[in-house]
Amino acid sequence: MLKRGKKLAKYLMAIGLVVMLVVGFAIGLVASPLLTTQNTSADPVWDNIVKSGKIRAGSDPSWPPYESLDANNNIVGFEVDLANAMAAKLGLTIEWNSVGFDTVIPSIQAKTLDLGVSGFSITASRLEVVQFTMPHSITRGQVIMLQSKRDALNITTINSLAELKSLQLTVGTQTGTTEQEELNAVDVQNRPFNDFGVAITDMASANPSVDAVYAETPITSSWIAQYQAQGKTIVVIYDTPYYPCGFIVNKDAHTFVAKLDGALADIIASGQLDTLRAKWHA
């Protein structure tokens, strides 16, 4: 009798648990819109773009072949052509603004710019403060220096950024970049410039303040070709897989980023992205 009582108690308990789960599930169906965060907010960035018919884009034009200035001081390059093509698919035009690299993200956050186009690596820390479009490219991180300097120091290649510290090298980079953050993280002596172009010019000068420059492809490839034509050989002493690149928008710009991603997907599928990449050697 005692055993049957225990079995009955267990049976009733099981039924009770099932009832609780069913009731809980039913309540959850009703309450879930209240308990979960849903992205139903308006997109003020997209609303303003639609009203004006243009996208306010910011770029630091010191990153060829992604961005540079032509003879008429117009911003040109691979990312520029790509962004213009994406805007055209949306029936919009882009108003280009030449700005400092480290001011782009704050301007996107403040909504004084709608789009950041400046070779931005998609990193976890940046994703906390802005949204990215899906990537259009994946780059490689490279430390480059004059071959004459490398030979004088008896360096071939290095396997980590930390080795730059043991070699007592001063490395040029650009303010606000992932490269600057990485050099600081391993305590490598570095000099951040406002413009990566100034960093490479310094390194290749007769009296340089930096021994090497840490940047990414394809700009490093562009510099190597440019200086080779001037009779100066620049070599890569460190090469590593790096981040994907994309365009940045405000955290509130949910509709805008979706529109951009749709346009980029069409451009990729049509082969236009490959055409632009070949045009700019990007």
Protein Blocks (a to p, Z undefined) as FASTA:
>chain_A
ZZmmmmmmmmmmmmmmmmmmmmmmmmmmmmmmmmpccdfbccfklmmmmmnopacddddf
fbcfkbccdfkopacdjklmmmmmmmmmnopacddddddfklmmmmmmnopafbdcehia
cdfklmmmmccdddfbdcdddddddfklmmmnopabdcbfklmmmnopacdddehiaklm
mmmmnopacdddfbfklmmmmmmmmbdcbfbdcdddfklmmmmmmmmmnopacddfbdcd
dddddddddfklmmlmmmmmmmmmmmmmnommmmmmmmnoZZ
